[in-house]
Amino acid sequence: MAIALAAATIGSLPAQACSMAAGYKTPTTLELVAGSDSIVLARVGAAIGDGSGPDQTSVELIPEQLVAGTEMPARLQIFGHLGTDRFQATPSDPNELHKANPDAFMGGCNRYVFKRGMLLLLFLRKMPDGSFRIVSSAFARTLEDVPDADAPWVRAVRYYNSVARLPKKEAKTLMQAERERLEATGDPVDALLAKDIGRQISGKRSQNFD
């Protein structure tokens, strides 16, 4: 399987600043799921130098589990860096389901510093040549790390995959029912999921650029 590269180039440390055009809308989780051909959990591997300088590197990602879709690439690669004493990767909050990892706001619009061994949830799109491209939409939850395959973020994405491609009215009805079911359990993780389902129903975005 051909190696896939991230949608946007992530610059060397420190990150090159990016700016968003007025009207840019950060994708919701429901939109990210609907626009993906596969969703995988992948382990951060080694840094890969590209020969252009000591800071010009990529990071290998080793897919471990297929969360959604029917195909899983053997290897992926993303422009970025492994953390150093000066620039350390910030772990994602396992209970955050709305805002992107804080490192996405360091200037590059996406995370570009990772820790070896991190487990990332990745949204993938299949290209005409059969390779996969990692979705890395600016300020969106496209490169979040999770503690394991049962983490709240993984559970949320799995659920949205079950409704994301249904007609909007049908999907809304099902999500409203699921939100009510989760709210009634009294479980704290279910409460997090219920709150996020409410955001998806409303179309609330984590960032606005109007």
Residue pairs with C-beta under 8 A, 6 or more apart in sequence:
1 73
1 74
1 75
1 130
1 131
1 132
2 73
2 129
2 130
2 131
2 132
3 73
3 75
3 76
3 77
3 131
4 73
4 76
4 77
4 124
4 127
4 131
4 132
4 133
4 134
5 58
5 77
5 78
5 79
5 133
5 134
6 78
6 79
6 80
6 110
6 133
6 134
6 136
7 133
7 134
7 135
7 136
7 137
8 109
8 110
8 136
8 138
9 79
10 78
10 79
10 80
10 108
10 110
10 111
10 112
10 136
11 79
11 108
11 112
12 53
12 55
12 56
12 57
12 81
13 55
13 81
13 87
13 112
13 113
14 87
14 106
14 107
15 106
15 107
15 108
15 112
16 107
16 108
17 107
17 108
18 107
18 108
18 109
18 138
20 109
20 138
20 139
20 209
21 209
22 209
22 210
23 209
23 210
24 138
24 209
25 205
25 208
25 209
26 137
26 138
26 139
26 140
26 205
26 206
26 207
26 208
26 209
27 35
27 137
27 140
27 205
28 199
28 200
28 203
28 204
28 205
29 97
29 141
29 156
29 157
29 160
29 196
29 200
30 160
30 163
30 164
30 200
32 123
32 135
32 137
32 140
32 141
32 142
33 39
33 68
33 123
33 157
33 160
33 161
33 164
34 164
34 165
35 123
35 125
35 135
36 68
36 69
36 123
36 124
36 125
36 135
37 69
37 71
37 124
37 125
37 126
37 132
38 66
38 68
38 69
38 70
38 71
38 72
38 73
38 124
38 126
38 132
39 66
39 67
39 68
39 69
39 121
39 122
39 123
39 124
39 157
39 161
40 63
40 64
40 65
40 66
40 67
40 69
40 72
40 73
40 121
40 122
40 124
41 63
41 64
41 65
41 67
41 119
41 120
41 121
41 122
41 146
41 149
41 154
42 61
42 62
42 63
42 64
42 76
42 119
42 120
42 122
43 61
43 62
43 64
43 117
43 118
43 119
43 120
44 59
44 60
44 61
44 82
44 114
44 115
44 116
44 117
44 118
44 119
44 120
44 145
45 59
45 60
45 61
45 62
45 116
46 59
46 60
46 82
46 116
47 57
47 58
47 59
47 60
47 81
47 82
48 57
48 58
48 59
48 60
48 77
49 56
49 57
50 56
50 57
50 58
55 81
57 79
57 80
57 81
57 82
58 77
58 78
58 79
58 80
59 77
59 78
59 79
59 80
59 81
59 82
59 114
60 75
60 76
60 77
61 75
61 76
61 77
61 78
61 120
61 122
61 134
62 75
62 76
63 72
63 73
63 74
63 75
63 76
63 122
64 119
65 72
65 149
66 72
67 121
67 149
67 154
67 157
67 158
67 161
68 157
68 158
68 161
69 124
71 126
71 132
73 124
73 131
73 132
76 122
76 124
76 132
76 134
78 134
78 136
78 143
79 112
80 111
80 112
80 113
80 114
81 87
81 112
81 113
81 114
82 89
82 113
82 114
82 115
82 116
83 89
83 113
83 114
83 115
87 113
88 113
88 115
89 103
89 111
89 113
89 114
89 115
89 118
90 101
90 102
90 103
90 113
91 115
91 118
91 145
92 101
92 144
92 145
92 146
92 153
94 146
94 147
94 151
94 152
94 153
95 152
95 192
96 153
97 141
97 152
97 153
97 156
97 192
97 193
97 195
97 196
98 141
98 196
98 199
98 204
98 206
99 141
99 206
100 111
100 139
100 140
100 141
100 142
100 144
100 206
100 207
101 111
101 141
101 143
101 144
101 145
103 111
103 112
103 113
104 110
104 111
104 138
104 139
104 143
105 139
106 112
106 113
109 138
109 139
110 136
110 137
110 138
110 142
110 143
111 143
114 120
114 145
115 145
118 145
119 145
119 146
119 147
119 148
120 143
120 144
120 145
120 146
121 144
121 145
121 146
121 153
121 154
121 157
122 134
122 135
122 142
122 143
123 134
123 135
123 142
124 132
124 133
124 134
124 135
125 132
125 133
125 135
126 132
126 133
127 133
134 142
134 143
135 142
136 142
136 143
139 206
139 207
140 206
141 153
141 206
144 153
146 153
146 154
148 154
152 189
152 192
152 193
155 189
155 193
156 193
156 196
159 178
159 193
159 197
160 200
163 170
163 171
163 174
163 175
164 171
166 174
172 201
175 197
175 200
175 201
176 201
178 194
178 197
179 194
179 197
179 198
179 201
180 194
182 190
182 191
182 193
182 194
182 197
183 190
183 191
183 194
